Amino acid sequence: MDNLKLLFVGDVVIRHQVEDRIIHPDFAAVIKAHEIVSCNFEAPLITPDASPIRKAGPHVFQHDCAIKALDEAGFNLFSLANNHIYDYGYEALQHTLEGLKGRAVIGAGLAFEDAYKPQIITRHGLTVGLFSLAEWGFGAFTDKNGQKGGYAWLNHESVNASIKEARQHCDFVVVQVHAGVEEMDFPLPEWRARYRELIDLGADVIIGHHPHVPQGWEHYQDGLIFYSLGNFYFDAQSSHPLWNVGYAVSLSLQKDQKPAFEVIPIVKKGNQILLNQDNEFIDHLSHITGILDSANYSMLANEEALKLWETVYSHYYSFASNGVARSDSAYSLLKVIYRWLFKKNRTQQHLFLLHNLKIESHRFAVERALQQMIDKV
């Protein structure tokens, strides 16, 4: 019996017009060898009159050429559960879904059921259920009745039952998850526990993205967990040395067999994706995967949480509580005092506080850091 081959890559944001193909011939040959090719489509297409939603954090959108560029590359499964897909609200999501019509889409929708339902494919005598889920964000679809449009939230009360149900009807269940602390080389233990729970519920493979850098992978029970594939094609500027590198995951599925996989390192150079043959990066992938089995893993996670508190979250909470970041200049402080006197900044502070408290990665990191500080007293 033939295998069913699926290929997964990480985050895609195409913000600018691309004239040429975005895939180098060496990686194009890899794509061509797979029947299902999926990416995280990180942000919506927008119309000229689209308005950004109220949220903390940046608003991201994609150029109208994005879908065509991915079509030409061979992508045919679009994962939309992520923290930016609803940045420009219902109309932009609707416009994006119209642009993707005729293609397989998972993880977002104009109705609750459409956002959460898996894509079920049947090929080579196999039935495969494909989910797309993300941690909480301002576009998360949390209310069946009172909300227009959004993406599937990983921790909605309906998710566990949906995965269990898919397990009963499918030979394989693959879950893409958009979550994790950005630019961190390994997952927090809290995310590791949740992803393992998804395997316990019936998933065979977890494909992670969102941190914008690669994280390692592991076998758990009879399942596979890839914590972060890193960016695929994300044409925003960043000084992070791993911003333009990542990996693809090739899955080979055969009835009554465990999933077989291959990790394929990739790199974005200019406006093209190529195979990455840099030995230093390949060694890095081995290193970050080894961290997961290391006796020092918990200690490293605690150290990272403390570092995040000092460099990121203490500033977040300072701004959310009084509108002042710890690093602000005297001029900035005067502007904050003016806003406080005339009550011009409260809504943004409230949004930022909600952002800090409800996004699981932020909450997990802060809780872990605070516990470490308390334990040291």
C-alpha positions as CSV (number, residue, x, y, z in Angstrom):
1,M,0.0,0.0,0.0
2,D,1.3,3.5,-0.9
3,N,2.2,5.9,1.9
4,L,0.5,9.2,2.3
5,K,3.1,11.9,2.4
6,L,2.4,15.3,4.1
7,L,4.8,18.3,4.5
8,F,4.5,21.0,7.1
9,V,6.3,24.3,7.4
10,G,6.1,27.2,9.9
11,D,4.9,30.8,9.8
12,V,4.2,32.6,6.5
13,V,3.8,36.4,6.2
14,I,4.3,37.8,2.7
15,R,4.0,41.6,3.2
16,H,5.4,42.8,0.0
17,Q,4.9,42.0,-3.7
18,V,7.0,39.0,-4.9
19,E,7.6,38.8,-8.6
20,D,9.5,35.5,-8.7
21,R,8.8,32.1,-7.2
22,I,9.5,32.0,-3.5
23,I,10.8,28.4,-3.5
24,H,14.2,27.5,-4.8
25,P,14.2,24.4,-7.1
26,D,16.0,22.3,-4.5
27,F,13.1,22.7,-2.0
28,A,10.5,22.7,-4.7
29,A,11.5,19.1,-5.4
30,V,10.8,18.3,-1.8
31,I,7.3,19.9,-2.0
32,K,6.5,18.0,-5.2
33,A,7.1,14.7,-3.4
34,H,4.2,15.3,-1.0
35,E,0.4,15.2,-1.6
36,I,-0.5,17.5,1.3
37,V,1.6,20.6,1.9
38,S,0.7,22.9,4.7
39,C,1.8,26.3,6.2
40,N,0.7,28.5,9.0
41,F,-0.9,31.5,7.1
42,E,0.0,34.0,9.8
43,A,-2.1,37.0,8.8
44,P,-5.1,38.1,6.7
45,L,-5.3,39.8,3.4
46,I,-7.1,43.1,3.8
47,T,-9.4,45.4,1.9
48,P,-8.6,49.2,1.6
49,D,-11.2,50.0,4.2
50,A,-10.2,47.4,6.7
51,S,-9.7,48.6,10.3
52,P,-7.5,47.1,12.9
53,I,-9.2,45.5,15.9
54,R,-8.5,46.8,19.4
55,K,-5.7,44.7,20.8
56,A,-2.2,44.9,22.5
57,G,0.6,44.1,20.1
58,P,1.2,44.6,16.4
59,H,-1.3,44.3,13.6
60,V,-0.1,42.2,10.7
61,F,-1.4,41.7,7.2
62,Q,-0.3,40.1,4.0
63,H,0.0,41.3,0.4
64,D,-2.7,40.1,-2.0
65,C,0.0,38.1,-3.9
66,A,0.5,35.8,-0.9
67,I,-2.0,33.2,-1.9
68,K,-0.9,33.1,-5.5
69,A,2.8,32.7,-4.4
70,L,1.9,29.8,-2.1
71,D,-0.3,28.2,-4.8
72,E,2.6,28.3,-7.2
73,A,4.8,26.8,-4.6
74,G,2.5,23.8,-4.1
75,F,0.7,24.5,-0.8
76,N,-2.8,23.1,-0.5
77,L,-3.6,23.1,3.2
78,F,-3.7,26.5,5.0
79,S,-3.6,26.6,8.8
80,L,-5.2,29.8,10.1
81,A,-5.4,29.4,13.8
82,N,-2.9,32.1,15.0
83,N,-2.7,35.4,16.9
84,H,-2.8,37.6,13.8
85,I,-5.4,36.1,11.5
86,Y,-8.1,38.3,13.0
87,D,-6.0,41.5,13.4
88,Y,-8.3,43.4,10.9
89,G,-11.6,41.8,12.1
90,Y,-14.5,40.1,10.4
91,E,-14.3,41.7,7.0
92,A,-10.6,41.0,6.5
93,L,-11.0,37.4,7.6
94,Q,-14.0,37.0,5.3
95,H,-11.9,38.5,2.4
96,T,-9.0,36.1,3.2
97,L,-11.4,33.0,3.3
98,E,-12.8,34.1,-0.1
99,G,-9.3,34.3,-1.5
100,L,-8.6,30.8,-0.2
101,K,-11.8,29.4,-1.6
102,G,-11.3,26.0,-3.2
103,R,-8.3,25.2,-1.0
104,A,-8.3,23.3,2.3
105,V,-8.5,25.7,5.2
106,I,-8.4,24.8,9.0
107,G,-8.4,26.8,12.2
108,A,-10.5,29.9,11.5
109,G,-13.9,30.8,10.2
110,L,-16.8,33.2,10.3
111,A,-18.8,30.7,12.4
112,F,-17.7,28.8,15.5
113,E,-18.1,25.4,13.9
114,D,-16.1,26.3,10.8
115,A,-13.2,27.5,12.9
116,Y,-13.0,24.4,15.1
117,K,-13.9,21.6,12.7
118,P,-11.0,19.4,11.4
119,Q,-10.2,18.8,7.8
120,I,-10.8,15.1,7.1
121,I,-9.0,13.7,4.1
122,T,-9.2,10.1,2.7
123,R,-6.4,8.9,0.4
124,H,-4.6,5.6,-0.1
125,G,-7.1,3.9,2.1
126,L,-6.3,6.2,5.0
127,T,-8.5,8.7,6.8
128,V,-6.6,11.6,8.4
129,G,-8.0,14.3,10.6
130,L,-6.2,17.6,10.5
131,F,-6.7,20.3,13.2
132,S,-5.4,23.8,13.6
133,L,-5.5,25.4,17.1
134,A,-3.7,28.4,18.8
135,E,-3.2,29.8,22.2
136,W,-5.5,32.7,23.3
137,G,-5.2,36.0,21.5
138,F,-7.5,38.9,20.6
139,G,-9.0,36.9,17.7
140,A,-9.7,33.7,19.6
141,F,-13.2,32.3,18.9
142,T,-14.4,31.7,22.5
143,D,-18.1,32.4,22.3
144,K,-20.4,30.2,20.1
145,N,-23.2,32.7,20.2
146,G,-22.0,36.3,20.7
147,Q,-19.0,36.6,18.4
148,K,-18.5,37.1,14.7
149,G,-15.5,35.3,13.3
150,G,-12.2,34.2,14.8
151,Y,-9.7,31.3,15.2
152,A,-9.8,28.0,17.1
153,W,-8.5,28.4,20.6
154,L,-6.4,25.5,21.8
155,N,-7.9,25.5,25.3
156,H,-11.6,25.9,24.5
157,E,-13.7,23.4,26.4
158,S,-14.7,21.7,23.1
159,V,-11.2,20.9,21.9
160,N,-10.4,17.8,23.9
161,A,-13.7,16.1,23.0
162,S,-13.2,16.9,19.3
163,I,-9.8,15.2,19.2
164,K,-11.2,12.2,21.0
165,E,-14.0,12.0,18.4
166,A,-11.6,12.3,15.5
167,R,-9.5,9.5,16.9
168,Q,-12.5,7.2,16.7
169,H,-13.0,7.8,13.0
170,C,-9.5,8.5,11.7
171,D,-6.4,6.4,11.1
172,F,-4.3,9.4,12.0
173,V,-4.9,12.7,13.7
174,V,-2.5,15.6,13.2
175,V,-2.8,18.8,15.2
176,Q,-1.1,22.1,14.3
177,V,-0.6,24.3,17.3
178,H,0.3,28.0,17.2
179,A,1.7,28.7,20.7
180,G,4.8,29.2,22.8
181,V,7.2,31.9,24.0
182,E,8.6,33.8,21.1
183,E,12.3,33.5,20.4
184,M,12.8,30.8,23.0
185,D,14.9,27.7,22.0
186,F,12.7,25.2,23.9
187,P,9.1,24.9,25.1
188,L,8.0,25.8,28.7
189,P,7.1,22.7,30.7
190,E,3.5,23.9,30.7
191,W,3.3,23.7,27.0
192,R,5.1,20.4,26.9
193,A,2.4,19.0,29.3
194,R,-0.4,20.3,27.1
195,Y,1.0,18.9,23.9
196,R,1.5,15.6,25.5
197,E,-2.1,15.7,26.7
198,L,-3.2,16.1,23.1
199,I,-1.3,12.9,22.3
200,D,-3.0,11.2,25.2
201,L,-6.4,12.3,23.8
202,G,-5.7,10.7,20.5
203,A,-3.4,12.9,18.3
204,D,-0.6,11.1,16.5
205,V,1.5,14.2,15.6
206,I,1.7,17.7,17.0
207,I,3.2,20.3,14.7
208,G,4.1,23.5,16.5
209,H,4.8,27.1,15.4
210,H,4.7,30.7,16.7
211,P,8.0,31.1,18.6
212,H,9.6,32.4,15.3
213,V,12.7,30.2,16.0
214,P,13.1,26.4,15.9
215,Q,12.5,24.3,18.9
216,G,13.2,20.6,19.2
217,W,11.1,17.5,18.8
218,E,10.4,14.3,20.8
219,H,8.6,10.9,20.7
220,Y,5.9,10.7,23.4
221,Q,4.0,7.4,23.8
222,D,3.3,6.4,20.2
223,G,3.2,10.1,19.1
224,L,5.5,12.8,17.7
225,I,5.7,16.3,18.9
226,F,7.5,19.1,17.0
227,Y,7.5,22.1,19.3
228,S,8.3,24.8,16.8
229,L,9.2,24.7,13.1
230,G,10.4,28.3,13.2
231,N,9.6,30.8,10.5
232,F,9.2,29.7,6.9
233,Y,8.7,32.9,4.9
234,F,8.3,35.9,7.2
235,D,9.4,39.1,5.5
236,A,9.5,41.4,8.6
237,Q,12.8,42.6,9.8
238,S,14.4,41.1,12.9
239,S,17.9,41.1,14.3
240,H,17.5,37.6,15.7
241,P,20.0,35.2,14.1
242,L,17.5,32.4,13.7
243,W,14.7,34.5,12.2
244,N,15.2,33.2,8.7
245,V,16.0,29.6,9.4
246,G,13.7,26.7,10.4
247,Y,12.7,23.2,9.4
248,A,10.0,21.4,7.5
249,V,8.5,18.1,8.7
250,S,7.8,15.4,6.2
251,L,5.4,12.8,7.5
252,S,4.9,9.4,5.9
253,L,1.7,7.7,6.9
254,Q,0.8,4.0,6.3
255,K,-2.1,2.0,7.8
256,D,-1.4,0.2,11.0
257,Q,2.1,1.8,11.2
258,K,3.5,4.5,13.4
259,P,4.1,7.8,11.5
260,A,7.6,8.0,9.9
261,F,9.1,11.5,9.7
262,E,12.0,13.5,8.3
263,V,13.2,16.9,9.5
264,I,14.3,19.0,6.6
265,P,16.3,22.2,7.5
266,I,15.5,25.3,5.4
267,V,16.6,28.9,5.1
268,K,15.2,32.0,3.6
269,K,17.7,33.9,1.5
270,G,16.4,37.1,-0.1
271,N,12.9,36.2,-1.3
272,Q,13.5,32.4,-1.7
273,I,13.4,29.3,0.5
274,L,16.2,26.9,0.1
275,L,17.4,23.7,1.7
276,N,19.7,24.6,4.6
277,Q,22.9,22.6,4.6
278,D,24.7,24.7,7.2
279,N,26.3,22.3,9.6
280,E,26.2,24.8,12.5
281,F,22.4,25.1,12.1
282,I,22.0,21.3,11.9
283,D,24.1,21.0,15.1
284,H,21.8,23.6,16.7
285,L,18.7,21.5,15.9
286,S,20.4,18.5,17.5
287,H,21.2,20.6,20.6
288,I,17.8,22.0,21.1
289,T,16.2,18.6,20.7
290,G,18.7,17.2,23.3
291,I,17.6,19.8,25.8
292,L,14.2,18.1,26.1
293,D,15.8,15.0,27.4
294,S,18.3,16.8,29.5
295,A,18.4,16.5,33.3
296,N,18.8,20.3,33.3
297,Y,15.6,20.9,31.3
298,S,13.5,22.2,34.3
299,M,16.4,24.3,35.6
300,L,16.9,25.8,32.1
301,A,13.2,26.6,31.9
302,N,13.2,28.3,35.3
303,E,16.2,30.4,34.3
304,E,14.6,31.4,31.1
305,A,11.4,32.4,32.9
306,L,13.4,34.6,35.3
307,K,15.2,36.2,32.4
308,L,12.0,36.8,30.6
309,W,10.6,38.5,33.8
310,E,13.5,40.8,34.0
311,T,13.8,41.7,30.3
312,V,10.2,41.6,29.1
313,Y,7.3,40.9,31.6
314,S,8.2,43.3,34.4
315,H,8.0,46.0,31.7
316,Y,4.7,44.6,30.4
317,Y,3.1,44.7,33.8
318,S,4.6,48.1,34.7
319,F,3.0,49.6,31.5
320,A,-0.3,47.7,32.1
321,S,-0.6,49.0,35.6
322,N,0.4,52.7,35.3
323,G,1.2,53.3,31.6
324,V,5.0,53.5,32.3
325,A,7.6,51.0,31.1
326,R,10.6,50.7,33.4
327,S,12.9,51.9,30.6
328,D,10.9,55.0,29.7
329,S,12.6,58.4,29.3
330,A,11.7,61.5,31.3
331,Y,9.8,62.8,28.3
332,S,7.8,59.6,28.1
333,L,7.0,59.9,31.7
334,L,5.6,63.4,31.2
335,K,3.4,62.1,28.4
336,V,2.1,59.4,30.7
337,I,1.2,61.9,33.4
338,Y,-0.7,63.9,30.8
339,R,-2.6,60.8,29.7
340,W,-3.4,59.9,33.3
341,L,-4.7,63.4,34.1
342,F,-6.9,63.4,31.0
343,K,-7.7,59.7,31.1
344,K,-6.4,59.1,27.5
345,N,-4.5,55.9,28.0
346,R,-6.7,53.6,30.1
347,T,-8.1,51.5,27.3
348,Q,-4.7,50.6,26.0
349,Q,-3.5,49.7,29.5
350,H,-6.5,47.5,30.0
351,L,-5.9,45.8,26.7
352,F,-2.3,45.2,27.7
353,L,-3.2,43.8,31.1
354,L,-5.6,41.4,29.4
355,H,-2.9,40.5,26.9
356,N,-0.6,39.7,29.9
357,L,-3.1,37.6,31.8
358,K,-4.9,35.6,29.1
359,I,-2.2,34.6,26.6
360,E,-1.1,31.4,28.1
361,S,2.6,31.7,27.2
362,H,2.9,35.0,29.0
363,R,1.0,33.7,32.0
364,F,3.0,30.5,32.2
365,A,6.3,32.3,32.1
366,V,5.3,34.9,34.7
367,E,3.9,32.4,37.1
368,R,7.1,30.3,36.8
369,A,9.3,33.3,37.4
370,L,7.3,34.6,40.4
371,Q,7.4,31.2,41.9
372,Q,11.2,31.1,41.6
373,M,11.5,34.5,43.2
374,I,9.3,33.5,46.1
375,D,11.1,30.2,46.6
376,K,14.4,32.1,46.9
377,V,13.2,34.3,49.8
